[in-house]
Amino acid sequence: MTAAEIDFVGASKLPLEREWNGGGLRGTSSLARDLFHPVVGPTASTYLLGAGLVSRASSQRLKITEQGIALLKGTMRQSSDNSAVFKLDPEAPLDYIGLMSELDSLAEPIVVDPYFHPHDFAMLADALPGVTLLTIDREVSKVDAFDKPRLNASLKRGQFEEELGRQASASPTCTVIYVPATALHDRYFLGSNRQGYFAGGSFRSSKPTVVMELEPDHAGELYNQYRDIAEGADATPLEPSTVTAAATPTAS
């Protein structure tokens, strides 16, 4: 579409105002359109270009970008009255926004994921202040869908510690705890208020997955179980890393 065509459709809300003539536009409804739906702020085409949702295919025509396609896939998903199930698709980032908005009801949240990637910890900490993440001291795989690199165990730990250092001034503070691999298997989002969710795949994985709400009794039992694991003798809380500024040489 051209910018003029996008602006015409974007500014029109009455079907009768969308009059097409062989791919061109009739100007007969422009006065009615401007009267009932005046443009306030940037035009639709200007906004979409600035947001990176469309780009120029030629001097006259615009095309939708990969970012625009991802946004469409998220907004076009049919909502359900049953909020107990979330279908997460790496090609639809809005899925994760919906999940995060639901998880903010978890009290004193614990997230259990043996394969959690430190690349995602900032988003998790922002969505769930004071979260405790239980994971294991193992390497994590590369995930092309979200530009997450493969990290061996040492690099993984270092990145977690750096992120904890950046989060150190937050209130409440977040925690990452390494526990024995034998203590973890499934992935959960749990709260002390007997709310919780079971996750079929790792957070922001490269494949579609499903997150399902748990029954309150099950959520409460699992929360207590993983809290005990987090406080057990075999648990290792990671320490925030601090960056020390290099000493400034004094003039002789």
C-alpha positions as CSV (number, residue, x, y, z in Angstrom):
1,M,0.0,0.0,0.0
2,T,1.0,3.6,-0.4
3,A,1.2,6.1,2.5
4,A,-2.0,7.8,1.2
5,E,-3.9,4.5,1.2
6,I,-2.7,3.6,4.7
7,D,-3.6,7.1,6.0
8,F,-7.1,6.9,4.4
9,V,-7.9,3.5,5.9
10,G,-6.3,4.4,9.2
11,A,-8.3,7.6,9.6
12,S,-11.6,6.0,8.5
13,K,-13.9,4.1,10.8
14,L,-17.2,4.1,8.9
15,P,-17.3,1.4,6.1
16,L,-19.0,3.8,3.7
17,E,-15.9,6.0,3.9
18,R,-13.6,3.3,2.5
19,E,-14.4,3.7,-1.2
20,W,-11.9,2.1,-3.6
21,N,-11.7,2.5,-7.3
22,G,-9.4,0.1,-9.0
23,G,-6.8,0.3,-6.3
24,G,-7.1,4.1,-6.1
25,L,-9.1,6.3,-3.7
26,R,-12.2,8.3,-4.4
27,G,-12.2,11.7,-2.8
28,T,-16.0,11.9,-2.4
29,S,-15.9,10.9,1.3
30,S,-12.8,12.9,2.4
31,L,-14.9,15.7,3.9
32,A,-17.0,13.4,5.9
33,R,-14.0,11.5,7.1
34,D,-12.2,14.6,8.2
35,L,-15.3,15.9,9.9
36,F,-16.0,12.8,12.0
37,H,-12.5,11.4,12.4
38,P,-10.0,14.3,12.3
39,V,-6.3,13.2,12.4
40,V,-4.7,14.1,15.6
41,G,-0.9,13.7,15.8
42,P,1.1,11.8,13.2
43,T,-0.7,10.1,10.3
44,A,-1.0,6.3,10.4
45,S,1.8,5.8,7.8
46,T,4.1,8.1,9.7
47,Y,3.4,6.3,13.0
48,L,3.9,2.8,11.5
49,L,7.2,3.9,9.8
50,G,8.5,5.4,13.1
51,A,7.5,2.3,15.1
52,G,9.3,0.0,12.6
53,L,6.1,-1.8,11.7
54,V,6.4,-1.0,8.0
55,S,9.2,0.0,5.8
56,R,9.6,1.5,2.3
57,A,9.4,-1.1,-0.5
58,S,9.8,1.7,-3.1
59,S,9.5,5.4,-3.3
60,Q,5.7,5.1,-3.2
61,R,4.9,1.9,-1.6
62,L,5.3,0.5,2.0
63,K,5.6,-3.1,3.2
64,I,5.1,-4.7,6.6
65,T,8.2,-5.6,8.5
66,E,9.0,-8.8,10.5
67,Q,8.2,-6.7,13.7
68,G,4.9,-5.7,12.2
69,I,4.1,-9.3,11.4
70,A,4.9,-10.4,14.9
71,L,2.7,-7.7,16.3
72,L,-0.2,-8.8,14.1
73,K,0.2,-12.4,15.1
74,G,-0.1,-11.4,18.8
75,T,-3.1,-9.1,18.4
76,M,-5.0,-11.4,16.0
77,R,-5.0,-14.3,18.5
78,Q,-8.5,-15.0,19.7
79,S,-8.9,-14.3,23.4
80,S,-10.7,-16.8,25.6
81,D,-12.9,-16.4,28.7
82,N,-10.7,-19.1,30.3
83,S,-7.5,-17.5,31.4
84,A,-6.1,-20.7,32.8
85,V,-4.1,-21.5,29.6
86,F,-1.6,-19.4,27.8
87,K,-0.2,-20.4,24.4
88,L,3.2,-19.0,23.9
89,D,4.7,-18.6,20.4
90,P,8.2,-17.1,19.9
91,E,6.9,-15.4,16.8
92,A,4.2,-13.6,18.8
93,P,5.9,-11.5,21.5
94,L,2.6,-10.2,22.8
95,D,1.9,-13.6,24.2
96,Y,4.7,-13.1,26.8
97,I,3.3,-9.7,27.7
98,G,0.0,-11.3,28.5
99,L,1.6,-13.9,30.6
100,M,3.7,-11.4,32.5
101,S,0.6,-9.3,33.3
102,E,-1.1,-12.3,34.7
103,L,1.9,-13.4,36.8
104,D,2.0,-10.1,38.7
105,S,-0.7,-11.5,41.0
106,L,1.8,-14.0,42.5
107,A,2.9,-13.1,46.0
108,E,6.6,-13.6,46.9
109,P,7.1,-15.3,43.5
110,I,9.3,-18.3,42.9
111,V,10.2,-19.3,39.4
112,V,11.5,-22.8,38.8
113,D,13.3,-23.5,35.5
114,P,16.4,-25.6,35.2
115,Y,17.2,-24.2,31.8
116,F,16.4,-20.5,32.4
117,H,18.7,-18.2,30.3
118,P,20.2,-15.2,32.1
119,H,19.4,-13.1,29.0
120,D,15.8,-13.2,30.2
121,F,16.4,-12.4,33.9
122,A,16.0,-8.6,33.6
123,M,12.5,-9.0,32.0
124,L,11.5,-11.5,34.7
125,A,12.7,-9.2,37.5
126,D,10.9,-6.3,36.1
127,A,7.6,-8.3,35.8
128,L,8.0,-10.0,39.2
129,P,9.8,-7.7,41.7
130,G,11.6,-9.7,44.4
131,V,11.4,-13.0,42.4
132,T,13.4,-16.0,43.5
133,L,14.7,-18.0,40.5
134,L,15.6,-21.7,41.1
135,T,17.8,-23.1,38.4
136,I,20.9,-25.4,38.0
137,D,24.6,-24.9,37.3
138,R,24.6,-26.1,33.7
139,E,25.2,-24.6,30.3
140,V,22.2,-23.1,28.4
141,S,21.6,-23.5,24.7
142,K,21.5,-20.8,22.0
143,V,18.0,-19.6,21.1
144,D,18.0,-17.8,17.7
145,A,14.4,-16.6,18.1
146,F,15.4,-14.2,20.9
147,D,19.1,-13.7,20.1
148,K,20.1,-15.7,23.2
149,P,23.7,-17.0,22.9
150,R,24.8,-20.4,24.1
151,L,26.6,-20.0,27.5
152,N,28.7,-22.5,29.3
153,A,28.3,-22.9,33.1
154,S,30.9,-20.3,34.0
155,L,29.6,-17.6,31.6
156,K,26.0,-18.4,32.6
157,R,26.8,-17.8,36.3
158,G,28.8,-14.7,35.5
159,Q,25.9,-13.2,33.6
160,F,23.4,-14.0,36.4
161,E,25.8,-12.3,38.9
162,E,26.1,-9.2,36.7
163,E,22.4,-8.9,36.3
164,L,21.9,-9.3,40.1
165,G,24.5,-6.5,40.5
166,R,22.3,-4.3,38.3
167,Q,19.2,-5.3,40.3
168,A,20.9,-4.7,43.7
169,S,19.3,-1.3,44.3
170,A,15.8,-2.6,43.5
171,S,13.3,-3.1,46.3
172,P,12.5,-5.9,46.9
173,T,15.7,-7.5,45.6
174,C,15.7,-10.5,43.3
175,T,17.5,-13.8,44.0
176,V,19.0,-16.5,41.8
177,I,19.7,-19.8,43.6
178,Y,21.5,-22.8,42.2
179,V,20.2,-26.1,43.4
180,P,21.1,-29.7,42.6
181,A,20.0,-30.9,39.2
182,T,18.1,-33.8,40.8
183,A,15.9,-31.3,42.6
184,L,14.4,-29.7,39.5
185,H,12.5,-31.1,36.5
186,D,9.4,-29.2,35.6
187,R,9.0,-25.5,35.2
188,Y,6.7,-23.4,37.4
189,F,5.7,-19.9,38.3
190,L,4.5,-20.0,41.9
191,G,3.3,-17.6,44.6
192,S,2.9,-17.9,48.4
193,N,-0.8,-17.0,47.9
194,R,-1.6,-20.5,46.5
195,Q,-1.5,-19.3,42.9
196,G,0.8,-20.9,40.3
197,Y,1.3,-22.0,36.7
198,F,3.0,-25.0,35.1
199,A,5.1,-24.2,32.0
200,G,5.6,-26.7,29.3
201,G,8.8,-25.1,28.1
202,S,11.5,-22.7,29.2
203,F,10.8,-19.0,29.4
204,R,10.9,-17.5,25.9
205,S,12.0,-20.8,24.3
206,S,12.5,-21.3,20.6
207,K,9.4,-23.4,20.2
208,P,5.7,-22.8,21.0
209,T,4.6,-24.0,24.4
210,V,1.7,-23.8,26.9
211,V,1.4,-22.4,30.4
212,M,-1.4,-23.8,32.5
213,E,-2.9,-22.6,35.8
214,L,-2.6,-24.9,38.8
215,E,-5.2,-25.8,41.3
216,P,-4.7,-23.8,44.6
217,D,-3.9,-26.8,46.7
218,H,-1.3,-28.0,44.2
219,A,0.2,-24.5,43.8
220,G,0.5,-24.2,47.6
221,E,2.1,-27.6,48.0
222,L,4.6,-26.9,45.3
223,Y,5.4,-23.5,46.6
224,N,6.3,-24.9,50.0
225,Q,8.3,-27.7,48.5
226,Y,10.5,-25.4,46.4
227,R,10.8,-22.9,49.2
228,D,12.3,-25.7,51.3
229,I,14.7,-26.6,48.4
230,A,15.7,-22.9,48.1
231,E,16.5,-22.8,51.8
232,G,18.2,-26.2,52.0
233,A,21.8,-27.0,52.7
234,D,22.5,-27.9,49.0
235,A,21.2,-24.5,47.7
236,T,23.7,-21.9,46.6
237,P,22.4,-18.3,46.3
238,L,24.4,-16.3,43.7
239,E,26.1,-13.1,44.8
240,P,25.6,-9.8,42.9
241,S,28.8,-8.8,41.1
242,T,30.2,-5.4,41.7
243,V,32.2,-3.4,39.2
244,T,35.1,-1.6,40.7
245,A,36.3,1.5,38.9
246,A,39.9,1.6,38.0
247,A,42.1,3.8,40.2
248,T,42.9,7.1,38.6
249,P,46.7,7.6,38.5
250,T,48.0,10.6,40.5
251,A,50.2,13.1,38.8
252,S,53.8,13.0,39.9
